[in-house]
Amino acid sequence: MKHTISQDEFQTLASEIKLLKKERKAVILAHYYQRPEVQDIADFVGDSLQLSQQAANTDAEVIVFCGVHFMAESAAILSPDKVVVLPDHNAGCPMADMVDADGLRAYKKRVPGVKVVCYVNSSAEVKAESDICCTSSNAVKVVQSLEGDNILFIPDENLGRYAAKLLGRSLQFWPGYCKTHDRLTKEDIHKAKEEHPLAKVIVHPECREDICQEADYVGSTAGLINFSQSSDAQEFIVGTESGILHRLHQVCPEKKFFLASERLVCPNMKLTTLEKVKAALKTLSPRVTVNEEIRVRAKATLERMLAL
């Protein structure tokens, strides 16, 4: 992944952001799927929940979350005393939007006693209606911690199926999916394997089941990075959003990485630019807040997961 702005532009904006950050006592978080230049000015780059936890442990007064809306909400849930801003108000997550609190409440009424496992890629309101959260790296462990079969996994059907298959459990699935990961096809993988026969195939569990079956390793963004670092392989076909390539090249400069498909680009993740980060620091907006009653309930759902 190359920078989408010139080196001069980058240096100028990076210096201005650094000054504003100091002035605002701010910390900048960037998800692995962000543009390379945005990752490069961040204090922390990582998975969404890991970033919120890191921010909660800093003495910063302001959190600038370079990601999408549910991630900024997670930061607001864990750091109610900090100002949380999302540089682009329109950076949402179509998968998170596939489930809402009303729909979930209706499901719980229809299926009494159902336990709800909620992927962290969801709104604060949905988390508040759920029993326990999970991330892509601990979904299996979270499902394993629950007894019985009356379990609903929301909103990502692909991740839920992946966890259920590994555990040999039968779960109920909400019909949600990540539009970016869902674009990846078996044909894409086969074509990439033909072009790079020595490469290991590494994919995110938000991909469809038939894609995960083709992979040498399935894991969260952090998991994919760790696997690439520790593997003896020198070439990798990467089945997740394109932004991760920047990090992979940084941590494994001697290895080669090939995106499994050119279509693996999340338009929402690419909305954040350095100009918008600068503006967010200047104006402390767009601000993301969570209603206190919802925040307390959503936090309990996250804490049940963290207790595992």
C-alpha positions as CSV (number, residue, x, y, z in Angstrom):
1,M,0.0,0.0,0.0
2,K,1.6,3.3,-1.1
3,H,0.7,6.7,0.4
4,T,-2.0,8.5,-1.5
5,I,-0.4,11.9,-1.0
6,S,3.1,13.3,-1.8
7,Q,5.9,13.1,0.8
8,D,5.9,16.9,1.1
9,E,2.1,17.1,1.8
10,F,2.5,14.3,4.3
11,Q,5.3,16.1,6.2
12,T,3.4,19.3,6.3
13,L,0.2,17.8,7.5
14,A,2.0,15.4,9.9
15,S,3.7,18.4,11.6
16,E,0.5,20.4,11.9
17,I,-1.3,17.4,13.4
18,K,1.5,16.8,15.9
19,L,1.2,20.4,17.2
20,L,-2.6,20.2,17.4
21,K,-2.4,16.9,19.2
22,K,-0.1,18.3,21.8
23,E,-2.4,21.3,22.3
24,R,-5.5,19.1,22.7
25,K,-3.8,16.5,24.8
26,A,-5.0,14.0,22.2
27,V,-4.2,10.5,21.2
28,I,-4.7,9.3,17.7
29,L,-5.8,5.7,17.0
30,A,-5.8,4.1,13.5
31,H,-7.3,0.7,12.5
32,Y,-5.1,-1.5,10.3
33,Y,-7.5,-0.9,7.4
34,Q,-6.9,2.9,7.3
35,R,-4.9,4.6,4.6
36,P,-1.1,4.2,5.0
37,E,-0.5,7.9,5.8
38,V,-3.2,7.8,8.5
39,Q,-1.6,4.8,10.1
40,D,1.8,6.6,10.0
41,I,0.6,9.6,12.1
42,A,-1.2,7.5,14.7
43,D,0.0,6.8,18.2
44,F,-1.5,3.3,18.1
45,V,-2.4,1.1,15.1
46,G,-4.3,-2.0,15.7
47,D,-7.6,-4.0,16.0
48,S,-10.6,-2.0,17.0
49,L,-11.1,-3.2,20.6
50,Q,-7.4,-3.3,21.4
51,L,-7.2,0.4,20.3
52,S,-10.1,1.4,22.6
53,Q,-8.4,-0.4,25.5
54,Q,-5.1,1.3,24.8
55,A,-6.8,4.7,24.7
56,A,-8.6,4.1,28.0
57,N,-5.2,3.5,29.6
58,T,-3.7,6.8,28.4
59,D,-4.0,10.2,30.2
60,A,-5.2,11.8,26.9
61,E,-8.2,14.1,27.1
62,V,-9.2,13.6,23.5
63,I,-9.4,10.4,21.4
64,V,-9.3,10.8,17.6
65,F,-10.4,7.4,16.2
66,C,-9.4,6.8,12.6
67,G,-11.8,4.0,11.9
68,V,-15.6,3.6,11.6
69,H,-18.5,4.6,13.8
70,F,-18.8,1.5,16.0
71,M,-15.1,1.7,16.9
72,A,-15.4,5.3,18.1
73,E,-18.5,4.2,20.1
74,S,-16.4,1.5,21.7
75,A,-13.8,4.1,22.8
76,A,-16.6,6.3,24.2
77,I,-18.0,3.2,26.1
78,L,-14.6,2.5,27.7
79,S,-13.5,6.2,28.2
80,P,-16.6,8.2,29.2
81,D,-14.4,11.0,30.6
82,K,-12.6,11.6,27.3
83,V,-13.8,13.5,24.2
84,V,-14.1,11.0,21.3
85,V,-14.0,12.3,17.7
86,L,-14.4,10.4,14.4
87,P,-12.7,12.4,11.6
88,D,-15.4,11.5,9.1
89,H,-19.0,11.4,10.3
90,N,-20.0,9.2,7.3
91,A,-17.5,6.4,8.2
92,G,-20.0,3.7,9.1
93,C,-20.0,-0.1,8.9
94,P,-22.7,-1.7,6.7
95,M,-22.4,-4.9,8.7
96,A,-23.0,-3.2,12.0
97,D,-26.0,-1.5,10.4
98,M,-27.5,-5.0,9.5
99,V,-28.7,-5.4,13.1
100,D,-30.5,-2.9,15.2
101,A,-31.7,-2.9,18.8
102,D,-35.4,-3.1,17.9
103,G,-34.8,-6.1,15.6
104,L,-32.7,-7.9,18.3
105,R,-35.3,-7.3,21.0
106,A,-38.0,-8.7,18.7
107,Y,-35.8,-11.8,18.1
108,K,-35.3,-12.3,21.9
109,K,-39.1,-12.1,22.4
110,R,-39.6,-14.8,19.7
111,V,-36.9,-17.1,21.2
112,P,-37.1,-16.9,25.0
113,G,-33.9,-17.5,26.9
114,V,-31.6,-17.1,23.9
115,K,-28.1,-16.0,24.8
116,V,-26.8,-13.3,22.4
117,V,-23.1,-13.3,21.4
118,C,-22.4,-9.9,19.8
119,Y,-19.5,-9.3,17.5
120,V,-17.7,-6.1,18.5
121,N,-18.6,-4.7,15.0
122,S,-22.0,-3.5,16.2
123,S,-23.6,-0.4,17.7
124,A,-23.5,0.4,21.4
125,E,-27.3,-0.1,21.5
126,V,-27.0,-3.6,20.1
127,K,-24.2,-4.4,22.6
128,A,-26.4,-3.2,25.4
129,E,-29.1,-5.7,24.3
130,S,-26.6,-8.6,24.1
131,D,-25.2,-11.0,26.7
132,I,-21.5,-11.0,25.8
133,C,-19.3,-9.5,23.2
134,C,-16.6,-11.1,21.0
135,T,-13.8,-10.1,18.6
136,S,-12.6,-12.0,15.6
137,S,-9.7,-13.4,17.6
138,N,-11.8,-14.7,20.6
139,A,-15.1,-15.6,19.0
140,V,-14.4,-19.3,19.5
141,K,-13.5,-18.9,23.1
142,V,-16.5,-16.8,23.8
143,V,-19.0,-19.3,22.3
144,Q,-17.2,-22.1,24.1
145,S,-17.8,-20.3,27.4
146,L,-21.6,-20.6,26.9
147,E,-23.6,-23.7,27.6
148,G,-26.5,-25.2,25.6
149,D,-27.6,-24.6,22.0
150,N,-29.9,-21.6,22.5
151,I,-27.3,-19.1,21.3
152,L,-27.6,-16.4,18.7
153,F,-24.5,-15.0,17.0
154,I,-24.8,-11.4,15.6
155,P,-24.3,-9.7,13.2
156,D,-21.7,-11.6,11.2
157,E,-22.9,-14.9,10.0
158,N,-19.5,-15.8,8.5
159,L,-17.6,-15.4,11.7
160,G,-20.4,-17.2,13.6
161,R,-20.3,-20.1,11.2
162,Y,-16.5,-20.3,11.5
163,A,-16.7,-20.4,15.3
164,A,-19.5,-23.0,15.3
165,K,-17.7,-25.2,12.9
166,L,-14.5,-25.2,14.9
167,L,-16.4,-26.1,18.0
168,G,-18.9,-28.6,16.4
169,R,-21.8,-26.6,17.8
170,S,-25.1,-25.5,16.3
171,L,-25.8,-21.8,16.7
172,Q,-28.5,-19.4,15.5
173,F,-27.1,-16.8,13.0
174,W,-28.2,-13.3,12.2
175,P,-28.1,-12.7,8.4
176,G,-25.3,-10.1,8.5
177,Y,-21.9,-9.9,6.7
178,C,-19.0,-7.6,5.8
179,K,-19.6,-6.3,2.3
180,T,-15.8,-6.1,1.7
181,H,-14.8,-9.6,2.9
182,D,-17.9,-11.1,1.2
183,R,-16.6,-10.0,-2.2
184,L,-13.8,-12.5,-2.1
185,T,-14.5,-15.6,-4.2
186,K,-13.0,-19.0,-4.4
187,E,-12.0,-18.1,-8.0
188,D,-10.0,-15.2,-6.7
189,I,-8.1,-17.5,-4.4
190,H,-7.4,-20.1,-7.1
191,K,-6.2,-17.4,-9.5
192,A,-3.9,-16.0,-6.8
193,K,-2.6,-19.5,-6.0
194,E,-1.8,-20.0,-9.7
195,E,0.1,-16.8,-9.9
196,H,1.9,-17.4,-6.6
197,P,2.2,-21.1,-6.1
198,L,4.6,-20.9,-3.1
199,A,2.5,-18.4,-1.1
200,K,0.5,-19.3,2.0
201,V,-3.1,-18.2,2.0
202,I,-4.1,-16.1,5.0
203,V,-7.7,-14.9,5.5
204,H,-10.0,-13.1,8.0
205,P,-12.9,-15.2,9.4
206,E,-15.3,-12.5,8.0
207,C,-14.7,-14.2,4.7
208,R,-17.2,-16.9,3.5
209,E,-16.9,-20.5,4.7
210,D,-15.6,-21.8,1.4
211,I,-12.8,-19.2,1.5
212,C,-11.8,-20.1,5.0
213,Q,-11.5,-23.7,3.8
214,E,-9.0,-22.7,1.2
215,A,-6.7,-20.9,3.7
216,D,-3.5,-22.0,5.4
217,Y,-4.4,-19.7,8.3
218,V,-7.6,-17.9,9.4
219,G,-7.4,-15.1,11.9
220,S,-8.1,-11.6,13.1
221,T,-6.1,-8.7,11.6
222,A,-3.6,-8.9,14.5
223,G,-3.5,-12.7,14.0
224,L,-2.7,-12.4,10.3
225,I,0.2,-10.1,11.1
226,N,1.6,-12.4,13.9
227,F,1.3,-15.4,11.6
228,S,3.2,-13.7,8.8
229,Q,5.9,-12.7,11.2
230,S,6.4,-16.1,12.7
231,S,5.9,-18.2,9.6
232,D,8.9,-19.6,7.6
233,A,7.0,-18.8,4.4
234,Q,8.3,-15.9,2.3
235,E,5.1,-15.2,0.3
236,F,1.5,-14.7,1.4
237,I,-1.9,-14.3,-0.4
238,V,-3.8,-11.9,1.9
239,G,-7.6,-12.3,2.2
240,T,-8.6,-9.2,4.1
241,E,-9.0,-5.4,3.6
242,S,-6.1,-3.8,1.6
243,G,-5.0,-1.5,4.4
244,I,-3.3,-4.3,6.3
245,L,-0.6,-4.6,3.6
246,H,1.0,-1.4,4.9
247,R,1.5,-3.0,8.3
248,L,2.6,-6.3,6.8
249,H,5.3,-4.6,4.7
250,Q,6.5,-2.7,7.8
251,V,6.8,-5.7,10.1
252,C,8.1,-8.2,7.4
253,P,10.0,-6.0,4.9
254,E,11.8,-9.1,3.4
255,K,8.5,-11.0,2.7
256,K,6.1,-10.6,-0.2
257,F,2.4,-10.0,0.2
258,F,-0.3,-10.2,-2.5
259,L,-3.9,-9.0,-2.0
260,A,-6.2,-11.9,-2.9
261,S,-8.5,-9.5,-4.8
262,E,-8.3,-5.9,-5.9
263,R,-11.9,-5.6,-4.6
264,L,-10.8,-5.9,-1.0
265,V,-11.1,-2.2,-0.3
266,C,-13.5,-0.9,2.3
267,P,-14.8,2.5,1.2
268,N,-15.8,3.5,4.7
269,M,-12.3,2.8,6.1
270,K,-10.8,5.0,3.3
271,L,-12.9,8.1,4.1
272,T,-10.5,9.3,6.7
273,T,-7.7,11.6,5.4
274,L,-5.0,13.6,7.1
275,E,-6.9,16.8,6.3
276,K,-9.9,15.4,8.2
277,V,-7.8,14.3,11.1
278,K,-6.4,17.8,11.3
279,A,-9.9,19.4,11.2
280,A,-11.2,17.0,13.9
281,L,-8.4,18.0,16.2
282,K,-9.1,21.7,15.5
283,T,-12.8,21.6,16.0
284,L,-13.1,18.5,18.3
285,S,-15.8,17.2,16.0
286,P,-17.6,15.2,14.7
287,R,-18.0,14.0,18.3
288,V,-19.2,10.5,19.2
289,T,-21.1,10.1,22.4
290,V,-23.1,7.2,24.0
291,N,-26.2,7.6,26.1
292,E,-25.1,6.8,29.7
293,E,-27.7,4.0,30.4
294,I,-26.8,2.3,27.1
295,R,-23.0,2.9,27.8
296,V,-23.2,1.1,31.2
297,R,-25.1,-1.9,29.7
298,A,-22.8,-2.1,26.7
299,K,-19.7,-1.9,28.9
300,A,-21.0,-4.9,31.0
301,T,-21.3,-6.9,27.7
302,L,-17.7,-6.0,26.8
303,E,-16.5,-6.7,30.4
304,R,-18.0,-10.2,30.4
305,M,-15.8,-10.9,27.3
306,L,-12.7,-9.4,28.9
307,A,-13.2,-11.5,32.0
308,L,-12.6,-14.6,29.9
